[in-house]
Each structure stands twice: as C-alpha cells, then as structure tokens.
C-alpha cells in the first residue's frame, strides 16, 4: 500500500505559515509552532494508517479462514500461516491465529512480524458477529503494534452495503523501542466495493467515519472525527475523498480536506 504520510508532510510544511499558536517561544528552549504541529499530525497519520491496515489484515484472515474450512482458499506464498480452532464451518466461538513468523512481506509491500490472534463469534459476513484481535509481538515494518481491535458486523445499510463498527482499545505504536504513541478509535467501516470477491481483500474499498483519540509521543492530546467519511482504496492505498477535523492540544482549527485537496492550519487554507 502506498504511504500517505509524505504527501501530507509536504503540504503541512507549506500550510503552517502563521506564528500565532498555543506554543509560546520562550528563549533558548523555544518551540517552533510549525514543527510542533507537523510532528504531531504526522504521528497521527502514521498510527491511523497502521491501525486501518491491521483492520485489513484481520478481515483478510477471517475471510481466508472461512476459505480454508470450505476448501476455497485463495492464499499465496506471501500470506502468513493461518490456523483455525475448531477447524469446522459451524462451531463458534472460533480462534484464528495469524502467524507472520520472523517476517512476511505482504501483498501491500509491508513486512509484518509476530502473531495476531482473533476470537470470532461467526464468519465476517454474518450479521451480529464480532471479531476481537490481539497483537502478540506484532510489528508493521519497524513499528511495534499493541492493543485490541474489535470489529462487529452490524448489518446492511440502505444501500445493502455491510457496515461494521471498529473499535481500538489501548492502541499503541512504538517507534525505535522507546517512543510510544497512543490511539483509541470508535468508528464505522462501510464495505462499499469488493464484497463480491471476499477472498481478495485487495480490491476492496470502504468508508470510515467516527471518532479517534490519541496521545502523541510528547504527551499532547489529539482528537479527530471525520466531517465527511474517508473513502479508502485498500490497494493501492489511497484516500479518494473525505474531511478530517483535528484538535491538537486544545487547538481546533486544523482540517485536512481530501474533497478539494486543501488543508487548514490555524485559519490558513492551502492547496495540496
């Protein structure tokens, strides 16, 4: 999947031109407000992308597990090892273990390591089913990921598209073994394309909307919600549209608008 961090960093460097911010310059220990916001926003984008990708991996594992049980598996040599207990079609709850071993380069080019353990109360397309994923010594490239992800199938919307609630509890991404970024999510994910090929997650598209909270590596609170749902392509990774509203350390005038490709920082709007 293509990373979205670099393009956003570029336009934030252009957008943060004003000096009026809650970060005060105080002499030798002064903090550049532009760099302050850039660092925190890019941490948020990184962690948000990682946890959306872990959602994709969890979903892919559940669908692959169903394919293995029914004999319709579509796994390849680049896929992690998947085990299902009990190994049958009807018995739930079921434990699905996804083992990336010491390193598996996945279809999206990301190297994943470690184990994801999923407790499922039904198959992914079963309305009312829940899927709780825990991460054991798991890493996404060089970033260690911890926490619990809970996905629940809440049924179809008016367009007959399946909608899932997706919660992240105690999410943490660790950088360089010592820098921790915290992340919590309460959101809804709508499966808008690719449901006809459930064994191939890479042609999927989905809408994400809801609320996210986090704590940056320098202990600044970050909160966000999607004013307009984010429209994701799974592969290649792309945000087609959507609007993110951010509040960072009490500052609310921060917006990333993928509809018209603009960003607003402290009242200054710039195209990207």
C-alpha positions as CSV (number, residue, x, y, z in Angstrom):
1,X,0.0,0.0,0.0
2,X,1.3,3.5,-0.7
3,X,2.1,5.5,2.3
4,X,0.1,8.8,2.8
5,X,2.5,10.3,5.3
6,X,4.9,12.0,2.9
7,X,2.4,14.0,0.8
8,X,0.7,15.3,3.9
9,X,4.0,16.4,5.4
10,X,4.8,18.3,2.3
11,X,1.6,20.4,2.3
12,X,1.7,20.9,6.0
13,X,5.2,22.4,5.6
14,X,3.6,24.9,3.2
15,X,0.5,25.5,5.2
16,X,1.9,26.3,8.6
17,X,3.0,29.9,8.0
18,X,1.4,31.7,10.9
19,X,3.1,32.1,14.2
20,X,0.0,32.5,16.4
21,X,-0.3,29.2,18.2
22,X,-0.6,28.0,21.8
23,X,3.1,27.1,21.7
24,X,5.0,30.1,23.0
25,X,8.6,31.0,22.2
26,X,10.4,31.3,25.5
27,X,14.1,31.9,24.6
28,X,16.7,29.1,24.4
29,X,14.0,26.4,24.9
30,X,11.6,27.9,22.3
31,X,9.4,25.5,20.3
32,X,8.7,26.2,16.7
33,X,4.9,26.0,16.4
34,X,5.2,24.9,12.8
35,X,7.3,21.9,13.6
36,X,5.3,21.2,16.7
37,X,2.0,20.7,14.7
38,X,3.8,18.9,11.8
39,X,5.3,16.3,14.1
40,X,2.1,15.5,15.9
41,X,0.0,15.4,12.7
42,X,2.4,13.1,11.0
43,X,2.4,10.8,14.1
44,X,-1.4,10.7,14.0
45,X,-1.4,9.9,10.3
46,X,1.2,7.1,10.8
47,X,-0.7,5.5,13.6
48,X,-4.1,5.9,12.0
49,X,-2.8,4.2,8.8
50,X,-1.2,1.4,10.7
51,X,-4.4,0.6,12.6
52,X,-6.5,0.8,9.4
53,X,-4.1,-1.7,7.9
54,X,-4.3,-4.0,10.9
55,X,-8.1,-4.0,10.3
56,X,-7.5,-5.1,6.7
57,X,-5.2,-7.9,7.9
58,X,-7.8,-9.0,10.5
59,X,-10.6,-9.0,7.9
60,X,-8.4,-10.9,5.4
61,X,-7.5,-13.5,7.9
62,X,-11.2,-14.2,8.8
63,X,-12.2,-14.5,5.2
64,X,-9.2,-16.7,4.5
65,X,-10.1,-18.9,7.4
66,X,-13.6,-19.4,6.0
67,X,-12.0,-20.2,2.7
68,X,-9.7,-22.8,4.3
69,X,-12.5,-24.5,6.1
70,X,-14.7,-24.6,2.9
71,X,-11.8,-25.6,0.7
72,X,-12.0,-22.4,-1.3
73,X,-8.8,-20.8,0.0
74,X,-7.1,-18.2,-2.1
75,X,-3.9,-17.9,-0.1
76,X,-0.5,-17.4,-1.7
77,X,3.1,-17.9,-0.7
78,X,3.2,-14.3,0.5
79,X,0.4,-14.9,3.0
80,X,1.0,-15.6,6.7
81,X,0.3,-19.1,8.2
82,X,-3.3,-19.3,9.5
83,X,-4.7,-21.8,11.9
84,X,-8.4,-22.2,13.0
85,X,-9.6,-23.9,16.1
86,X,-12.0,-25.6,15.9
87,X,-11.5,-26.4,12.2
88,X,-15.1,-26.6,11.0
89,X,-17.7,-24.4,9.5
90,X,-20.4,-24.3,12.2
91,X,-18.7,-24.2,15.7
92,X,-18.2,-20.8,17.3
93,X,-16.5,-19.1,19.0
94,X,-13.5,-19.8,17.0
95,X,-9.8,-18.9,17.4
96,X,-8.0,-17.8,14.3
97,X,-4.2,-17.4,14.7
98,X,-2.3,-15.5,12.0
99,X,1.4,-16.1,12.2
100,X,3.7,-13.8,10.3
101,X,6.8,-15.5,11.8
102,X,10.0,-13.5,11.7
103,X,8.8,-11.5,8.8
104,X,6.3,-11.8,5.9
105,X,6.3,-9.4,3.0
106,X,2.6,-9.0,2.2
107,X,0.8,-8.0,-1.0
108,X,0.9,-4.3,0.0
109,X,4.7,-4.4,0.4
110,X,4.6,-4.1,4.2
111,X,6.7,-6.5,6.2
112,X,4.8,-7.9,9.2
113,X,6.1,-9.9,12.0
114,X,4.6,-11.7,15.0
115,X,1.2,-13.1,15.7
116,X,-2.4,-11.8,15.5
117,X,-4.9,-13.8,17.5
118,X,-8.6,-13.3,16.6
119,X,-11.6,-14.6,18.6
120,X,-14.6,-14.8,16.2
121,X,-18.3,-15.4,17.1
122,X,-19.2,-16.0,13.5
123,X,-17.9,-15.5,9.9
124,X,-17.1,-12.0,8.8
125,X,-20.3,-11.6,6.7
126,X,-22.6,-12.9,9.5
127,X,-24.7,-10.1,10.9
128,X,-24.0,-9.7,14.6
129,X,-20.6,-11.5,14.5
130,X,-17.8,-10.0,16.5
131,X,-14.1,-10.4,15.9
132,X,-11.6,-9.4,18.6
133,X,-8.0,-9.2,17.6
134,X,-5.0,-9.1,19.9
135,X,-1.4,-8.5,18.8
136,X,1.5,-10.6,20.1
137,X,5.0,-9.3,19.4
138,X,3.5,-7.9,16.3
139,X,5.1,-5.3,14.1
140,X,4.2,-3.4,10.9
141,X,7.6,-2.7,9.2
142,X,9.7,-1.3,12.1
143,X,6.7,-0.2,14.2
144,X,5.6,-2.4,17.1
145,X,1.8,-2.6,17.5
146,X,-0.1,-3.3,20.7
147,X,-3.8,-3.1,21.7
148,X,-7.1,-4.7,21.0
149,X,-9.2,-4.3,17.9
150,X,-12.9,-5.2,18.0
151,X,-14.9,-5.5,14.8
152,X,-18.7,-6.1,14.8
153,X,-20.9,-6.7,11.8
154,X,-24.0,-4.5,12.4
155,X,-25.8,-5.4,9.2
156,X,-26.6,-3.7,5.9
157,X,-27.3,0.0,5.3
158,X,-30.0,1.3,3.0
159,X,-27.7,0.6,0.0
160,X,-27.3,-3.1,1.0
161,X,-23.7,-2.5,2.0
162,X,-22.4,-4.2,5.1
163,X,-21.4,-1.9,7.9
164,X,-19.0,-2.7,10.7
165,X,-18.2,-1.0,14.0
166,X,-14.4,-0.9,14.5
167,X,-13.1,-0.1,18.0
168,X,-9.4,0.2,19.0
169,X,-8.7,-0.2,22.7
170,X,-5.4,0.7,24.3
171,X,-3.8,1.0,20.9
172,X,-0.1,1.8,21.0
173,X,2.5,2.1,18.2
174,X,6.2,2.0,19.4
175,X,8.9,3.7,17.4
176,X,12.6,2.9,18.0
177,X,11.7,0.8,21.1
178,X,11.1,3.9,23.3
179,X,8.7,6.3,21.6
180,X,5.1,5.4,22.3
181,X,2.0,6.9,20.5
182,X,-1.4,6.0,22.0
183,X,-4.5,5.5,19.9
184,X,-8.2,4.8,20.5
185,X,-11.0,4.6,18.0
186,X,-14.7,4.3,17.8
187,X,-15.7,4.2,14.2
188,X,-17.8,2.6,11.5
189,X,-16.5,1.0,8.4
190,X,-18.8,0.5,5.3
191,X,-17.8,-2.1,2.8
192,X,-18.6,-0.3,-0.5
193,X,-16.7,-2.3,-3.1
194,X,-15.1,-5.7,-3.3
195,X,-17.6,-7.7,-1.3
196,X,-18.3,-9.9,-4.4
197,X,-14.7,-11.2,-4.2
198,X,-14.4,-11.9,-0.4
199,X,-11.2,-14.0,-0.8
200,X,-9.4,-11.0,-2.4
201,X,-9.3,-8.1,0.0
202,X,-7.0,-6.1,-2.2
203,X,-9.8,-4.9,-4.5
204,X,-11.9,-3.6,-1.5
205,X,-13.0,0.0,-0.9
206,X,-14.5,1.2,2.3
207,X,-15.8,4.3,4.0
208,X,-14.5,5.2,7.5
209,X,-16.3,7.6,9.9
210,X,-16.3,8.1,13.6
211,X,-14.1,9.4,16.4
212,X,-10.4,8.9,17.2
213,X,-8.4,9.9,20.3
214,X,-4.7,9.7,20.8
215,X,-1.7,10.9,22.8
216,X,1.4,11.9,20.9
217,X,4.9,10.9,21.8
218,X,5.4,14.2,23.6
219,X,2.1,13.7,25.6
220,X,-0.1,16.1,23.6
221,X,-3.8,15.1,23.3
222,X,-5.0,14.6,19.8
223,X,-8.7,14.0,18.8
224,X,-10.3,13.7,15.4
225,X,-13.5,13.0,13.7
226,X,-14.5,12.7,10.1
227,X,-16.6,15.5,9.0
228,X,-17.0,13.7,5.7
229,X,-16.3,9.9,5.7
230,X,-12.9,8.9,4.4
231,X,-13.1,6.8,1.2
232,X,-10.2,4.3,1.2
233,X,-8.9,2.1,-1.6
234,X,-7.1,-0.9,0.0
235,X,-4.7,-1.3,-2.8
236,X,-3.1,0.9,-3.9
237,X,-3.5,2.8,-0.7
238,X,-5.4,6.0,-1.5
239,X,-7.8,8.3,0.2
240,X,-10.2,9.4,-2.6
241,X,-12.2,11.8,-0.5
242,X,-13.2,12.8,3.0
243,X,-12.5,15.5,5.6
244,X,-10.7,15.1,8.9
245,X,-11.1,17.6,11.7
246,X,-8.3,17.6,14.2
247,X,-7.9,19.1,17.7
248,X,-4.4,19.2,18.9
249,X,-3.6,20.3,22.4
250,X,-6.8,22.3,22.5
251,X,-6.4,23.9,19.1
252,X,-9.3,23.1,16.9
253,X,-8.7,25.0,13.7
254,X,-7.0,22.1,11.9
255,X,-8.6,20.4,8.9
256,X,-7.5,18.0,6.1
257,X,-9.9,18.1,3.2
258,X,-9.5,15.3,0.6
259,X,-12.5,16.5,-1.4
260,X,-10.9,19.7,-2.6
261,X,-7.3,18.8,-1.7
262,X,-6.8,21.6,0.9
263,X,-5.5,21.8,4.4
264,X,-6.4,24.4,7.0
265,X,-4.0,25.2,9.9
266,X,-4.8,28.0,12.3
267,X,-7.1,29.7,9.8
268,X,-4.7,29.4,6.8
269,X,-6.0,27.2,3.9
270,X,-3.6,25.9,1.3
271,X,-4.0,23.5,-1.6
272,X,-2.0,20.3,-1.9
